[in-house]
Amino acid sequence: MRAATAPGDPVAALRRILQVVDHVRRGAAPGAVADEVAGEATVGATVEAGVEAGVEAGVEAGVEAEGADVVAALTELREVREHIAGWEPELVAAARERGISWADLAPALGVGSRQAAERRFLRLQPSSSGEETGEARVRAERNRRAGDRAVASWARRNAVPLRRLAAQVLSTGEPRSPAGRRRTERVHRALADDEPASLLGPLAAACDDLGEQHVGLAEQIRAVTETGAQVRRYAMRGEPQ
């Protein structure tokens, strides 16, 4: 029997694990001749289903599973599990990008509701903002969404002044630099958006292109964007505004 190695090929690693499991279940004795070779192992098959279905285990004649073999198989099983653990959130994200609903994903993930499916995904996916545990990622995502909802609601209530500021920025003339022109174009696109909250980022960026003759306008924009940021912070902390 071979020692466990890092599972660069999960399929090959599963076959090695299946070989040991098969020996243990059969209780193969010295001199026993195994004559079962069938099928191809697939990553989608579980070890249980693989053995019962007669997945190729590569059982060697006259070889008994020793304690060291079992320990090596357990080590490799852990490594394979860690290796494939990242596939689930990747596949879930791919399914979501293709329009699959959380409700449709729930049975595939072994959970009973769309909320549980989304929670499982948030717990498993790698964090992009530093949270170390799955529960911390769930809380961070909930807080982020609460902030987004609060800002969107606040922006709708203040849609008129936000759009007025955007119109004033556009009336100052086209910036000379390519970067400035790109920032102005972002304001144009945001002004056409149905959601006034989409104006906050472009307006803040456009402040860099307002010269000394538009200091007052720049100050108004900074005040508005800071208010929006404060609304987000309060909502993420669950504090009343």
N, C-alpha and C positions, 0 to 999 in steps of 0.2 A: 504494500500500500504506500502511496506517496504522501509526503508531508504537505500540509496546507500552505498555499502561497497566496499572495495578494491577488484578488479576483479581477485581473484586467479584463478577462472574458467571463462575464457572469454565467453564460450558458455552460462553458466548460467547468466552471466552479460548481454549478449545480449538479452536473454529471458526477463530479468527484464526490460530492456530498451524498448523492443518491446511491453511489456504490457502497459507501459505508452503511447508510441506512438499510439498504437491501441486505447486506451481510448480517447486520444486527437482527433484523426481522426474521431472516431465514435461519439464524443460528448456524451458519455454515460451519461445518466441522472439517478438520484436515482430511484431504482426500476426496471431499465432495466435489462433484463436477456440476457446474452451473451451465445450463444450456439455453438460457433466455436472453435473446438480444432482439430488441424490437423498438421501432419508433424513433423519433427525434425529440430531444428535450427542448422545450420552449420556455422562455422567461415567464410567459403567462401562466404556466402550469405550476401548481404548488408541489412541494416535495411529496405530500400525501398522495395527491392525484397522480403524480408522475410514477411513483412506485406501483400503485395499484393498476395503472394503465400499461405497465410493462415498459416504461421508458428505458432506453438503453443505459444500463448501469455499468457495463464493462466489468462484470463479476469475473474474477480470475479463478480458475480451477485450483482447488486445493488450498485456498487462502482463507484464513479465519480473521474476522475483524478483531483487532487487538485494542486494548485500552488507549494506546497512543493514537491509533487511527480514529477512534471516536472523538478524542479531544481535538485532534487536528480538524475533523469535520465540523465540530462545533465552532472552532475558531474561524474556519472559512465561511461557515454559515453566517456568523456575525458580520464578517467583512462583506459578504454578498448583500446582506440586509442593509448595511450602511451604504453600500454602493448604489443600490436601487431605490433607496429611500427618497432621493431627490427626483426620481422620475414622476412620482405622483403629482406634486405641485406643477411640474413642467407640463404634464399631460392635461391637468385640469385647466391651466392657463391657456393651453392650445385649444381645448374644447370651448372655453369661454370666448376666445377670439373668433371662433367659428359659429358663434351664436347659440351654443348649447346653454340652456337655462340651469340655474342651481337646482331647481326641482327635478330636472331630468338627470342631473349628475348624482343626486342623493343616493339612488339605489346602487349605482356603480361604486360609490364610496362606502357603502354599507351603513348609511345613516338614514334616519327617517324623515328628515325635513330639509327644505332649502336652507334654512338658517344653520342647521347642523352641518350641512355640506360646506357652506361658506366659512363657517368657524373652523372646520377641519383644515380647509385650504390655508386659512390665515395662520393657523398654528404650525403648519408644515413648511410653508414657503420661507426661503431665506429672508432675513430682515435687511432692508436698505437704510434703516435709520438707527441701528444700534441695539435694538431690543434682543435680549439673549434667550428669552423663553417664548414658547408658543402663546401662552396666556398674555404675555407682555405685548406680543405682536397684535393679538386680537384687540386688546385695549387701545393700542396706538392707532389701529385702523378705525376703530369706533370713534376715537377722539378726533381723528382727521376728518371723518365724515361729518361729525357734529360741527366742526369748524367750517367746513364747506357749506353746510346747510345754513348756518347762522350768517355767514358772509353773503350768501346768495339772497337770503331774505332781507338783510340790511340793504344790499345794493338795489333790490327791487323797490324798496321804500324810498330810496334816494336816486332813482333812475334819472330824473330830470336834471339835477345838478351834475351828476356824473357825465351825462351826455353833453351837457353844456360845456363842461371842462374839455371834453374831447373835441368839440367843435372849435373851441378857442385855440387849442393846440394846433389843429389843422389850419386855422386861419393865420397863423404866424408865418407861414411860408415853408417851403421845402428846405430841409437842412442841406448843407453843402456836402457833408461826408456820406459815403455809401452806408456806413453804419447808421447814421442819423436818418437817412431815407428809409432804411429797413424798419427802424423804430416807428417812423411816421406811418408806414404801411400797416404795421401792426395795429396802430390806433384806428386807421381806416377800417380794417377788418373787424375789430372789436366793436366799433360803432354800429356796424351792420348786424351784429349778433343780437339775438333776442334776449340774452341774459346780460344785464348791465354789469354783473360781477366780472365779466370777461374784460372790462375796461381797466380794471385796477392795475394789473401788471403792465400793460402797454403805456398807461398814463405815467406810472412811476418811472419807467424807462425813458420816456420822452422828456422828463425833466432835465436830462443831461444836455439836451439840444436847445433849451430855452436860454437865450442870452440875457444880458443885464436889463434890457428893455422889457423883459417879461418876468422879472423877479417875483412880482405879486402873484402871477399865474402859477409859477413853480411852487410858491409857498402854499397856495390853495391845494395843489395836487398832493404835496407832501402831507398836509393836514388830513386830507381825505383818505389817503392810503394808510396813514398811521391809525386812523379811526377804524378802518377795515381790519387792520392787523390786530387791533385791540379787541374788536368783536370776535375774531377768531380765537384769540388767547382765552378770553372769558368762556367761550363755548367749549373749548377743549378741556378747560379745568372744571366745567360744570358750574360756573359761577353765574349769578344773575347779572344782567346788563342794565 
